[in-house]
Amino acid sequence: MSTIHEHDVIVVGAGGAGLRAAIAADEAGADAALVTKLHPVRSHTGAAEGGINAALHDEDSVESHAYDTMKGSDYLGDAPAIEVLCEDAPEEVMRLEHWGMPFSREEDGTVSQRPFGGLSYPRTTYAGAETGHHLLHTLYQQVVKRGIQVYDEWYVTRLAVTDEPDPRDRTCEGVVAYDVQSGEIAGFHARSGVVLATGGLGQVFDHTTNAVSCTGDGQAMAYRAGVPLEDMEFVQFHPTTLPSTGVLISEAVRGEGGILYNEDGERFMFEHGYAGEWGEVASRDVVSRAELTEVQEGRGIEDEYVHLDMRHLGEDRILDRLENILHLAADFEGVDALQGPMPVKPGQHYQMGGIETDENGATCVEGLYAAGECACVSVHGANRLGGNALPELFVMGKRAGQAAAGVDLGEARIETGRAGDEETDEVDAPVPLGAVDAPAIEGDAAADGGAVTETEGVLERAVQAEREWIEHLLEKDTGVQQAELRAELQEAMTEYVNVFRNEDGIKRALEVIRRVRERYQDVYVADPSRTFNTDLQQTLEMRNIIDCAEAIAVSALVRTEFRGAHWRQEHQERTDDDWLKHTMISWDDGDPTLWYRPVILEGDRKTYEPKERSY
Ligand SMILES: Cc1cc2nc3c(=O)[nH]c(=O)nc-3n(C[C@H](O)[C@H](O)[C@H](O)COP(=O)(O)OP(=O)(O)OC[C@H]3O[C@@H](n4cnc5c(N)ncnc54)[C@H](O)[C@@H]3O)c2cc1C
């Protein structure tokens, strides 16, 4: 018999979304536990710099925040989710303040707010340029104070989900996790619910602002267990990352007045008319394309990047509001940003798509919830506005935690799962998609790492299947190593499924993904140790990266329009008649199916009429 830990609510991941979900479940009276592959305060939320959007002032409004978010989403966000986000964000920000979050302030002591791209009012609250760091510590203190159990350095490898033919009839019993410190594999039984809060998937690309831990684990595990992935083609590329490392230079620099220049010293956002009067504070997709156009048309610096200059803001203001940026530029690019401009170029930053949920965080599988960057509720649609991810962590993290604890949040307006009468699509892929023949060693859950048969003993058998798979990886002494596969896949995704995309390129990426998936059948782990075996962990992560990459490329191939972050060379128009719908992909036991769900533009406050997004 395996060790089985038992709690009411198991939250997988302890970034902003996971911590907030665990606190909410605890407040609802549940015995909640966090299971996380990193210590909570090492979660990637700690890297967030710029701030948190919330309509706090009388001159601002929930309606205005919701309108900006819908417009920024290029009308692919769902109104019920957007309205919940904007309505609940102010209360959540004030709660953080009461919990001790050290927000930056004005002279009169009120919390400061600054402008961010695509916002019609300066509604981004912040703590210097280290907002995420303070946020994680504030939330973690609340977790410690409440005595919520944290299993840190436990890597969740699989969901224990029943195996009914229709995913909407399945139930999530818990998760299987691997103790990074000891090598033990154990089950975690959730009496009430599991919340996935595992963050982003930046490691699908080789130039990213995301940490090495952002490998799309939650997305891939949920997908293989039968939960659809939604709008995966919408990947945000941030316009200001340092060229040599991908480290982010926050949008706060442009929000505070930072200026972009090309090699000719032109302020190209204005001089080449990329975004009208918005200039540098246009939304991220627009600025990223502008920068790459400058480079492609020969006005880039060293044919690679442009300059971001903040010297004119003055040393006092920079030290007060952007000090962290000085350290990042110096440490990671060797540039003194008080003396010269910083080199910047676009890099993968955020995944708008993810695990399909309703506005209560529920997936179509009973007992399985998701929140934060791994989820798609969908508030960001085709393009996320800067400062809108962090409020989503609290608003949706809280709701998912409550729902998992059994709190009745009322009936959701967003549907989940596939009823069978939705529009489907054939993918004109150059290679087969989905599972290669299931490797015998992985058992029935296999090629998929997802669901197992019969309800009774689901968790025990999931632990068993995972143990056999890990033993196999450790005992095998020849084959291919994950690092080689990871590099090949990341390069292909960055080359072909980046800011600019076309059909040929995406198909080439799919060929590489297929080759990598086939070679993964022969993967082995060179390091046989049971403690802190990073090679083993990265090998397990690699299968998630493969599934996420394929879902992104397939979704990018079928969406034959240009919307938000998804630019298609052959399809330069946003075509609302055909494409006001979410791209959904279901694993279907290893044989992926593409289908669509209409966007919901009718909110409780108003119906959002699609307009041209001209900034
Ligand atoms: C550099 C940077 C700056 C940003 N700045 C801003 C900003 O200013 N404003 C804004 O709104 N947004 C910002 N964002 C976006 C925002 O910070 C992220 O979307 C958000 O923090 C993600 O939070 P999360 O809780 O979903 O995931 P994370 O904080 O990434 O946490 C994921 C958690 O899941 C755990 N985990 C993952 N996989 C497993 C597994 N298999 N088993 C167990 N545990 C697992 C990890 O240990 C971690 O605890 C920024 C993003 C980046 C990269």
Ligand as a Chemical Component Dictionary entry (heavy atoms), coordinates in Angstrom:
data_LIG
# 
_chem_comp.id                   LIG 
_chem_comp.type                 NON-POLYMER 
_chem_comp.pdbx_formal_charge   0 
_chem_comp.three_letter_code    LIG 
# 
loop_
_chem_comp_atom.comp_id 
_chem_comp_atom.atom_id 
_chem_comp_atom.alt_atom_id 
_chem_comp_atom.type_symbol 
_chem_comp_atom.charge 
_chem_comp_atom.model_Cartn_x 
_chem_comp_atom.model_Cartn_y 
_chem_comp_atom.model_Cartn_z 
_chem_comp_atom.pdbx_ordinal 
LIG C1  C1  C 0 8.341  38.431 -15.096 1  
LIG C2  C2  C 0 6.847  38.533 -14.957 2  
LIG C3  C3  C 0 6.262  39.706 -14.508 3  
LIG C4  C4  C 0 4.882  39.809 -14.374 4  
LIG N1  N1  N 0 4.335  40.966 -13.908 5  
LIG C5  C5  C 0 2.987  41.054 -13.758 6  
LIG C6  C6  C 0 2.380  42.231 -13.236 7  
LIG O1  O1  O 0 3.044  43.196 -12.882 8  
LIG N2  N2  N 0 1.032  42.269 -13.133 9  
LIG C7  C7  C 0 0.233  41.223 -13.498 10 
LIG O2  O2  O 0 -0.983 41.305 -13.382 11 
LIG N3  N3  N 0 0.802  40.080 -13.979 12 
LIG C8  C8  C 0 2.144  39.964 -14.108 13 
LIG N4  N4  N 0 2.692  38.815 -14.595 14 
LIG C9  C9  C 0 1.846  37.635 -14.762 15 
LIG C10 C10 C 0 1.576  37.013 -13.404 16 
LIG O3  O3  O 0 2.627  37.302 -12.522 17 
LIG C11 C11 C 0 1.433  35.493 -13.501 18 
LIG O4  O4  O 0 0.468  35.176 -14.463 19 
LIG C12 C12 C 0 0.985  34.938 -12.170 20 
LIG O5  O5  O 0 1.835  35.356 -11.124 21 
LIG C13 C13 C 0 0.899  33.424 -12.179 22 
LIG O6  O6  O 0 0.492  33.035 -10.881 23 
LIG P1  P1  P 0 0.019  31.556 -10.596 24 
LIG O7  O7  O 0 -0.349 31.497 -9.158  25 
LIG O8  O8  O 0 -1.002 31.166 -11.596 26 
LIG O9  O9  O 0 1.309  30.678 -10.904 27 
LIG P2  P2  P 0 2.787  30.708 -10.258 28 
LIG O10 O10 O 0 3.038  31.882 -9.414  29 
LIG O11 O11 O 0 3.725  30.419 -11.381 30 
LIG O12 O12 O 0 2.753  29.476 -9.302  31 
LIG C14 C14 C 0 2.667  28.170 -9.787  32 
LIG C15 C15 C 0 2.796  27.233 -8.615  33 
LIG O13 O13 O 0 2.525  25.919 -9.066  34 
LIG C16 C16 C 0 3.508  25.054 -8.585  35 
LIG N5  N5  N 0 3.559  23.931 -9.518  36 
LIG C17 C17 C 0 3.652  23.962 -10.860 37 
LIG N6  N6  N 0 3.629  22.726 -11.362 38 
LIG C18 C18 C 0 3.522  21.897 -10.315 39 
LIG C19 C19 C 0 3.457  20.499 -10.178 40 
LIG N7  N7  N 0 3.507  19.679 -11.229 41 
LIG N8  N8  N 0 3.372  19.973 -8.944  42 
LIG C20 C20 C 0 3.341  20.774 -7.843  43 
LIG N9  N9  N 0 3.395  22.104 -7.926  44 
LIG C21 C21 C 0 3.473  22.653 -9.142  45 
LIG C22 C22 C 0 4.764  25.880 -8.434  46 
LIG O14 O14 O 0 5.590  25.331 -7.457  47 
LIG C23 C23 C 0 4.169  27.211 -7.981  48 
LIG O15 O15 O 0 4.012  27.204 -6.580  49 
LIG C24 C24 C 0 4.072  38.716 -14.732 50 
LIG C25 C25 C 0 4.659  37.545 -15.212 51 
LIG C26 C26 C 0 6.022  37.454 -15.336 52 
LIG C27 C27 C 0 6.614  36.198 -15.888 53 
# 
loop_
_chem_comp_bond.comp_id 
_chem_comp_bond.atom_id_1 
_chem_comp_bond.atom_id_2 
_chem_comp_bond.value_order 
_chem_comp_bond.pdbx_ordinal 
LIG C1  C2  SING 1  
LIG C2  C3  SING 2  
LIG C2  C26 DOUB 3  
LIG C3  C4  DOUB 4  
LIG C4  N1  SING 5  
LIG C4  C24 SING 6  
LIG N1  C5  DOUB 7  
LIG C5  C6  SING 8  
LIG C5  C8  SING 9  
LIG C6  O1  DOUB 10 
LIG C6  N2  SING 11 
LIG N2  C7  SING 12 
LIG C7  O2  DOUB 13 
LIG C7  N3  SING 14 
LIG N3  C8  DOUB 15 
LIG C8  N4  SING 16 
LIG N4  C9  SING 17 
LIG N4  C24 SING 18 
LIG C9  C10 SING 19 
LIG C10 O3  SING 20 
LIG C10 C11 SING 21 
LIG C11 O4  SING 22 
LIG C11 C12 SING 23 
LIG C12 O5  SING 24 
LIG C12 C13 SING 25 
LIG C13 O6  SING 26 
LIG O6  P1  SING 27 
LIG P1  O7  DOUB 28 
LIG P1  O8  SING 29 
LIG P1  O9  SING 30 
LIG O9  P2  SING 31 
LIG P2  O10 DOUB 32 
LIG P2  O11 SING 33 
LIG P2  O12 SING 34 
LIG O12 C14 SING 35 
LIG C14 C15 SING 36 
LIG C15 O13 SING 37 
LIG C15 C23 SING 38 
LIG O13 C16 SING 39 
LIG C16 N5  SING 40 
LIG C16 C22 SING 41 
LIG N5  C17 SING 42 
LIG N5  C21 SING 43 
LIG C17 N6  DOUB 44 
LIG N6  C18 SING 45 
LIG C18 C19 SING 46 
LIG C18 C21 DOUB 47 
LIG C19 N7  SING 48 
LIG C19 N8  DOUB 49 
LIG N8  C20 SING 50 
LIG C20 N9  DOUB 51 
LIG N9  C21 SING 52 
LIG C22 O14 SING 53 
LIG C22 C23 SING 54 
LIG C23 O15 SING 55 
LIG C24 C25 DOUB 56 
LIG C25 C26 SING 57 
LIG C26 C27 SING 58 
# 
